[in-house]
Amino acid sequence: MTDVMLDMAEEHFLKRNTVSAFKWASLAQQLDPNFGSVNRYVEAYRINLAALMIHPNGERNWYKVLGIEEHSVSCQDITHQFVKLAKMIDPEVHSSSAAPRALKLITMAWENLGEPDKRCTYHARVGLLPPILEKPQPEKPLEIASKKRSRLETPLEVASQKRCLVKSSSHHVKRHMVMF
């Protein structure tokens, strides 16, 4: 019965009815959550469905594509979620027709959210508050002493910096410069 529901989901997805495909796959998952690759089907359809959710300015909601609810997660958490999804919906392992597009979508999401500077740019484009980035770990005193002092920054380098919020150890939010 579960395999029939997954076949129905595939038919609906091929007819470009992603909502129906997701519903059929979800029903199959509820009926038999341990059935073969039912979780892979549901996730591939969920990703494709999330990509249809567009911000008012025309941008995709990349957090929804990755299945992340909070915008305050770390870049490491975003990368971890990307790797987890990529393994789950790998088109070479997963035979769903939704898998190749889902892989492209999560890759695009990771490209927009995986690095602090690109993430700040994305937040600015969609009108979200700047993300709270992880505070860089302080270097050990020996490493600081052994490093050569770099030359002074040029005005061009200073102009190419972007402000983002950083959470300090005292849980206060302060501005931090991020180089591009």
N, C-alpha and C positions, 0 to 999 in steps of 0.2 A: 504494500500500500504506500509506503514511504517513497519508494522509487517511482511510483506513478505520480505522486505529488511533485516530486523533483522534475519529472519529465514535463508536467504541466507548467512548472515555473520556467523551465527552459523555453518552452513554446511561447509563453507570454513575454519573456525577455527578448526573444528573437523578433517578436511583433512590436518591440519598443514600448512595452507596457511594464516598466520597471517596478511600479507599485504592486501590480498584480503578481509579478514574479517573486517579489520579496514576501508577499503574503502567503503564497503557496509554499515557498521554502520554509517560512516560519511555522506554518501548520505542520509540515513534514517533521520539523525539528521538535515541535511539541508532541507529536505522535510517537516519535522514536528518536530521542536525543542521541542515542548511541549508534545510530545507523551510519555506516561508512563515512561518507564525506558530507553529511548534511550540514555540519557547521561551516564547512568551506563554501558551500552554496549560499547559505544565509549571509555570510560575511561579504562575499563577492557582490551579491545583490544589494546589501546594505550600503556598501561603498558607492555603488553606482547610483543608488537612490539619494544618498547624501550629497553627491555632486550636483544633483538637480536643485538643491537648496541654494539660492543665490541671494547675496546681500542686496539691499536696495541700489547700491552703486554698480552692480553688475559683477562683483567678485564672488567666486565660490567660497563657501565656508570650509576652509581647509581643516579646521579643527574637527568638524563633523565628519569629514571624509576619513580622518584618522580614528574617529571614534573617541575623541578627547572632549570632555565636557568643560573643563576649566581652562581658561586662557593663561593661567599663572603657572602651568607646569614647566619644568626645566627643559632645556634643549636635549638633555640626555634622555629624559622621559619620552620626548617626541621621537627621538631616534630609536629608542627601545620599542615603542609602539609600531613604528614603521617596519622594523626588522621582523617583529612578530607577525604583522599582517602580510608582509612579503612572503614569508615562509608558508603562511596558511593558504594564500591564494595563488601561489606560483602556478602559472599556466602550464608548465611542463608536468606538474603533478596533478593539478586540478583540471578536470575536463569541461568545466562549465564555460559557456560562451561569454559569460560575464567576467571571467578571470583576467583576460588580457587587458581590457579597459580598466578594470579595478586596479591592476598593478600600475598602469600609467597614471591613474588618478592619485594613488598614494605616493608615488614618486614625485609628482608635481606638488603635493601637499608637503612632503618632506623638504623639497627644494625651497618652498616658501617659508617654512617654519623651523627648519633644522639648524639654521645659523642665526645668531643673535641679530646681526645687522639686517638680514633679509626679513627676519621676523618683525623687527621694529618698523621696517618699510611697509610690510603687509598690514600691520596694525594701523599705521597712519592712513593707508589707502582705504581701509574699511571703516575707519572711524572708531576704532577701539582704543582704550587707554594703552600707553606703552607697556610692554610686558615687564614684569619684575624679573630681571636676569639674575643668575647666580652670582654671588660675590666671588671674585677670583681668589683662589687660595694664596695666602701670603707665601713668598719664597723664603727658603731657609737662608739664614744670615750668610752662610758660606757661599751660596749661589749668587747672592747679591754682590758680595765682595769680589767674587771671581769674574763677574761680568764686566766687560768694558763699558764705560759710559758712552751712550749713543750721542750722536750730534744733536744739536738743538733742532726742534721741529721747524720746518719752513711754514710760512703763512698758508701755503696750499694744503699742507698736511693738517694744519689746525682747522682750516675751512672744511676739510673732508670728514671731520669727526661729527658724530651724531649723538645726541643726548638720549639716554634710556634710563629707566628707573632701576636701581639696584637695592636689594634688601640687605641692610647691614646686620651685624650680629646682634645689635640692640633692638632689632625689629622695627627700626625706623626706615623710611624710604628716602633715599637721596638720589640725586642725579649722578650719572656716570657717563663718561665719554666713551664711545665705541668707535674704533677706527674702521674705515671702509677699505 
